[in-house]
Every structure is written in C-alpha cells, then in structure tokens.
Amino acid sequence: MNFNPVEITGLLLFLIGLYGLVARRNIVKTLLSLGVMDVGVITFFLGVRFQPGSRPPIGESAAQAMTADPVPQALMITAIVIGIAVTAAALMMFSALYHRYGSTNWRTVHKIRREERRR
C-alpha cells in the first residue's frame, strides 16, 4: 500500500492522540488527546483520495480538469462541527466534575467517588 503524506500525517496524529489517551491520567490531557485523535481521523479521510493538481468541481473548467470529490470534504466539515460540540460538552462535564471532587486525576476522582458510595 502506498500512503501519501497527508494520510501518514493523519495516522501519526491519531497515534499520538491514542498514546496521550492511554498514558495520561489527567482529565484535561485526555480531552486534548481525544481532540488530536479527531483531527488525525479527519486529516486521514481528507487525504485518502488526494491527487495533486485536482481542482474544486465549480464552474465551467470542472468538466475539463481533474476534479476533487466534494463528498468527503462535506462529511469532514460535519465531523469537525460534531467534534467541537463533543469537546465543549466534555469540558463542561469536566468543569462540574472538578468543582465537585477538586481533582483533575481520573484515579483520584474514582477513589473519592468510591468513598462517597461507601458512606
């Protein structure tokens, strides 16, 4: 399989985000890692059928020139909007979690919740 540089960049961003998701216990860093993974997936899908020199399918020159497929671009714009909404909702939940438990560490919050349930 031949990967173009855009696909490789997308895969690297996804793997960096996955590493941050697995290796970090901080909730904010976890949310940032999810954002990096989202950008990596979007970059990969935009680069899947990338061909240098392709033009947008607009106007009269579209029939003569090699054109880019607009469907993946439209889907990725939708994915960007959904990713922003999910990140905003996650940050709001984090804010409530931090104000209730006073920690940004997953394990500390989990311990505090376990102790509250035992009471």
N, C-alpha and C positions, 0 to 999 in steps of 0.2 A: 504494500500500500504506500502510495506517495501522499504525504501530507504537505500542504502549503504552509507558509509561515504564520498565517492567520490561525489556522487550525492548531498548530503547535502552540502558539501563544494562548489560545483558549484552553487547551489541555493543561498547560503549565499553571495557568491561573486557577483552574479547577482543583488541581492537585495541591497547590499552595493553600487554597481555602480549606480543602479537606484536612490537610495537616494541622492548620490552625484550629479547626473544629475538634479534632481528636486530641491534640496535645495541650490545649489550654483549658484552664478551669474558670477563668474569668468570664462572666456572662457577656460583657460588652465585647470582648475579643471574639467570643463565639458568634455574636451577631455580625461583627465585621467580617468574620470568616465566611459566614453564610452569604454576605453581600459579594465577597470576592468570588465565591463559587458561582453565584448568579451571573456575574459579569463574564466569567470564564465560559459558562454554557452559552450565553448569548453570543460571545465572540466566536466560539466554535461553530455555532449554527450559521452565523453570517458568513463564515469563511468556507463552508463546506463546498459550495459550487462557485467559488470566486474564480473569475477569469480576468486576467489583466486586460485592460482596454475595453471592457464592456461598458455600455452606456445605459442610462436610465431609459425605460421604454416610454418616452414622452416625445411628442412632436412627429414631424414627417421623417426625420432622419432615423427613427426607430425601425422602420421597415428595412433600411439598407444596412445598418450597423448591427454588430453583435450586441444584444441587449441583456441586461441583468434581470433575473427573476424577481419581481417585486413582492411575491407572496412571503418568502422567508423574512424579508425586511419588515413587512407589516406585522407578522407574527412576533418578531423580536421587539418591535415598539410596544406591542401589547404586553410582552413579558417584562419589559422594563417598568412599565406602569404598575403591573401587579407586584413586581419585586420591591418597588418603592413603598407600596401600600403595606406589604407584609413586613418590611423593615420598620416602618412607622408604628405598626401595631405591636411588633415585638419590643420596640423601645418603650412604648407606653406600658406594656406589661412589666418590663424590667424596672421602670420607674416605680411602679406600685410595689413590686417585689422588694426593691431596695429600701423604700420607705417603711415597709412592714418589718423586714428582717435585718436591715442595716448591713448587708454584705453584698459583695459582687462575686463571691465564690460559690460555685454550684454545690460543692460538698458542705460548706458551712451552712448554707440555706437549708440543705437537705437535713442536716443534723438538728438545726433549730426546729424545723417542721416536725421531725420525729419526736423531739422532746415535748413539743406542744401537744401532740396527739396522745402521749402517754399520761398527761395530766388530767 
